[in-house]
Amino acid sequence: MNESIEPESGSAPAEARSDQIAGHLPVLCSEVLAALSPQAGDQYVDLTAGRGGHAERVAQRIGVAGSIVLFDLDRGNLAYAAERVRRTSGAAPTTVHASFASVARELAARGISADLVLADLGFSSTQVDEASRGLSFMRDGPLDMRLDPSSGMTAAEFLAASDERSIADAIARFGEEPLARRIAAKIVEVRTRTPILTTAQLADLVREAYGSRARTSRLHPATKTFQALRIAVNDELGALSALLDSIVSAAERVHEGRPGWLRPGARVAVIGFHSLEDRLVKQCFADMCRRGLADEITDGPVVSSESESAANPRARSAKLRAVTVGRAR
């Protein structure tokens, strides 16, 4: 059963109040805890700490005898999550401002092997709500979209520097947008007259490219284009592929009896939010199980309950998959 965020006896549960203060509801929390099954003394690695919702719950179960490593590309969220875990559990987490693609190197440098690993591939509500991040067409702001605002190319720079075919290919591949070529042509046409620098500009020109179809579209016409540019700017699928390769390599080491960043019996969970992510995770985990490197914990994808989806619409597209690496503990 999912944890409720509804008030009970006149006040919200402590965990719900903590999430409300954080400004972000972690998805599939009960399901994550069931899949990871945290035990006192475990070493937990949260590859996408966000606002610390999942990490807080796990920390409370592994206790001060355990250890926690938090990864995130957003320095602000990383600091917030670490303080949240310290405040609510007494744990002293290790923080890593880096992509989860570097998990093997970062943990090896610290001499850490994980019992529990979680990667929640969504971004936090606070990032969406911050107009300056440029992640949403619902709020006008600079067309940035970087999850790490301190490095890399912005979405505006990507659109300015890329040719029409590259833009169309990105929108088609990462957004699965059938009108990708029409949208790319519109972007190139508009940028010859004026730079495309804001989320409102981009949303408007995508709507223009849709033409009459915009009136009958189930989603906002810009939804898939914004998703595609965010994925492209942050190389999200490349990072996920690198992470999955690291998990496979670590599982092979476990199978061979060699030490690595995953311990025998480690439980690894990934939450994806769109078909491109989930397909990669599904294929990777299925292959690991076929090779005898892992056992499935979840029977197919775990999705949110009706009550969680109603309370947190972001959870509707979440899919959780989890495996145990090597021997089950």
LINHU-V635740 format. One record per backbone hydrogen bond with DSSP energy under -1.0 kcal/mol. NH is the residue of the N-H (numbers start at 1). CO is the residue of the C=O. E is the energy in kcal/mol with one decimal. If there is no record, write none. Layout:
# LINHU-V635740
nh->NH co->CO e->E
nh->NH co->CO e->E
This chain:
# LINHU-V635740
nh->8 co->11 e->-2.9
nh->11 co->8 e->-1.9
nh->17 co->13 e->-2.6
nh->18 co->14 e->-2.3
nh->19 co->15 e->-2.0
nh->20 co->16 e->-2.6
nh->21 co->17 e->-2.4
nh->22 co->18 e->-2.0
nh->23 co->19 e->-1.2
nh->24 co->19 e->-1.6
nh->32 co->28 e->-2.6
nh->33 co->29 e->-2.4
nh->34 co->30 e->-2.1
nh->35 co->31 e->-2.2
nh->36 co->32 e->-2.9
nh->37 co->33 e->-2.3
nh->41 co->62 e->-2.5
nh->42 co->39 e->-2.2
nh->44 co->67 e->-3.0
nh->45 co->116 e->-2.7
nh->46 co->69 e->-3.0
nh->47 co->118 e->-3.0
nh->49 co->71 e->-3.1
nh->52 co->49 e->-2.6
nh->56 co->52 e->-2.5
nh->57 co->53 e->-1.4
nh->58 co->54 e->-2.4
nh->59 co->55 e->-2.9
nh->60 co->56 e->-1.8
nh->61 co->58 e->-1.1
nh->62 co->58 e->-2.2
nh->63 co->59 e->-1.8
nh->66 co->63 e->-1.4
nh->67 co->42 e->-1.8
nh->69 co->44 e->-2.4
nh->70 co->94 e->-3.2
nh->71 co->46 e->-2.9
nh->72 co->96 e->-1.7
nh->78 co->74 e->-2.5
nh->79 co->75 e->-2.4
nh->80 co->76 e->-2.1
nh->81 co->77 e->-3.1
nh->82 co->78 e->-2.2
nh->83 co->79 e->-2.1
nh->84 co->80 e->-2.4
nh->85 co->81 e->-2.3
nh->86 co->82 e->-2.3
nh->87 co->83 e->-2.6
nh->88 co->84 e->-2.1
nh->89 co->85 e->-2.0
nh->90 co->86 e->-1.5
nh->94 co->68 e->-2.9
nh->96 co->70 e->-2.9
nh->98 co->96 e->-1.6
nh->102 co->99 e->-1.8
nh->103 co->100 e->-1.7
nh->106 co->102 e->-2.7
nh->107 co->103 e->-2.6
nh->108 co->104 e->-2.0
nh->109 co->105 e->-2.1
nh->111 co->108 e->-1.0
nh->112 co->107 e->-2.5
nh->114 co->261 e->-3.2
nh->115 co->43 e->-2.7
nh->116 co->43 e->-2.2
nh->117 co->267 e->-2.4
nh->118 co->45 e->-2.1
nh->119 co->269 e->-2.0
nh->121 co->271 e->-2.7
nh->128 co->124 e->-1.6
nh->129 co->125 e->-2.7
nh->133 co->130 e->-2.2
nh->134 co->131 e->-1.3
nh->143 co->197 e->-2.8
nh->144 co->142 e->-2.0
nh->145 co->133 e->-3.3
nh->151 co->148 e->-1.8
nh->155 co->144 e->-2.5
nh->156 co->143 e->-2.3
nh->158 co->154 e->-2.3
nh->159 co->155 e->-2.5
nh->160 co->156 e->-1.9
nh->161 co->157 e->-2.1
nh->162 co->158 e->-1.9
nh->167 co->163 e->-2.2
nh->168 co->164 e->-2.6
nh->169 co->165 e->-2.8
nh->170 co->166 e->-2.1
nh->171 co->167 e->-2.4
nh->172 co->168 e->-2.5
nh->173 co->169 e->-2.8
nh->174 co->170 e->-2.6
nh->175 co->171 e->-1.1
nh->177 co->171 e->-1.2
nh->180 co->177 e->-1.4
nh->183 co->179 e->-2.5
nh->184 co->180 e->-2.7
nh->185 co->181 e->-2.2
nh->186 co->182 e->-1.9
nh->187 co->183 e->-2.4
nh->188 co->184 e->-2.4
nh->189 co->185 e->-2.4
nh->190 co->186 e->-2.7
nh->191 co->187 e->-2.5
nh->193 co->190 e->-1.7
nh->194 co->190 e->-2.3
nh->199 co->141 e->-2.6
nh->202 co->198 e->-1.9
nh->203 co->199 e->-2.7
nh->204 co->200 e->-2.5
nh->205 co->201 e->-2.3
nh->206 co->202 e->-2.2
nh->207 co->203 e->-2.1
nh->208 co->204 e->-2.1
nh->209 co->205 e->-2.1
nh->210 co->206 e->-1.9
nh->211 co->207 e->-1.3
nh->213 co->210 e->-1.6
nh->214 co->211 e->-1.4
nh->215 co->212 e->-1.3
nh->223 co->220 e->-2.2
nh->226 co->222 e->-2.7
nh->227 co->223 e->-2.1
nh->228 co->224 e->-2.4
nh->229 co->225 e->-2.4
nh->230 co->226 e->-2.3
nh->231 co->227 e->-2.4
nh->232 co->228 e->-2.5
nh->233 co->229 e->-3.0
nh->234 co->230 e->-1.9
nh->236 co->231 e->-1.9
nh->239 co->235 e->-2.4
nh->240 co->236 e->-2.3
nh->241 co->237 e->-2.5
nh->242 co->238 e->-2.1
nh->243 co->239 e->-2.3
nh->244 co->240 e->-2.7
nh->245 co->241 e->-2.3
nh->246 co->242 e->-2.0
nh->247 co->243 e->-2.3
nh->248 co->244 e->-2.4
nh->249 co->245 e->-2.6
nh->250 co->246 e->-2.5
nh->251 co->247 e->-2.4
nh->252 co->248 e->-2.3
nh->253 co->249 e->-1.9
nh->254 co->250 e->-2.1
nh->255 co->251 e->-2.5
nh->256 co->252 e->-1.8
nh->257 co->254 e->-1.3
nh->258 co->253 e->-3.1
nh->263 co->114 e->-2.5
nh->265 co->325 e->-2.8
nh->266 co->263 e->-2.2
nh->267 co->115 e->-2.8
nh->268 co->323 e->-2.8
nh->269 co->117 e->-2.7
nh->270 co->321 e->-2.7
nh->271 co->119 e->-2.9
nh->272 co->319 e->-2.5
nh->278 co->274 e->-2.4
nh->279 co->275 e->-2.4
nh->280 co->276 e->-1.3
nh->281 co->277 e->-2.2
nh->282 co->278 e->-3.0
nh->283 co->279 e->-2.4
nh->284 co->280 e->-2.3
nh->285 co->281 e->-2.8
nh->286 co->282 e->-2.3
nh->287 co->283 e->-2.1
nh->288 co->284 e->-2.3
nh->289 co->285 e->-2.2
nh->290 co->286 e->-2.3
nh->291 co->287 e->-1.9
nh->292 co->289 e->-1.1
nh->293 co->288 e->-2.7
nh->295 co->324 e->-2.2
nh->297 co->322 e->-2.6
nh->298 co->322 e->-1.3
nh->300 co->298 e->-1.3
nh->302 co->320 e->-2.5
nh->309 co->305 e->-2.5
nh->310 co->306 e->-2.1
nh->311 co->307 e->-2.0
nh->312 co->308 e->-2.9
nh->315 co->312 e->-2.4
nh->316 co->313 e->-1.6
nh->318 co->315 e->-1.4
nh->319 co->272 e->-2.3
nh->320 co->302 e->-2.5
nh->321 co->270 e->-2.3
nh->323 co->268 e->-2.3
nh->324 co->295 e->-2.9
nh->325 co->266 e->-3.3
nh->326 co->293 e->-2.1
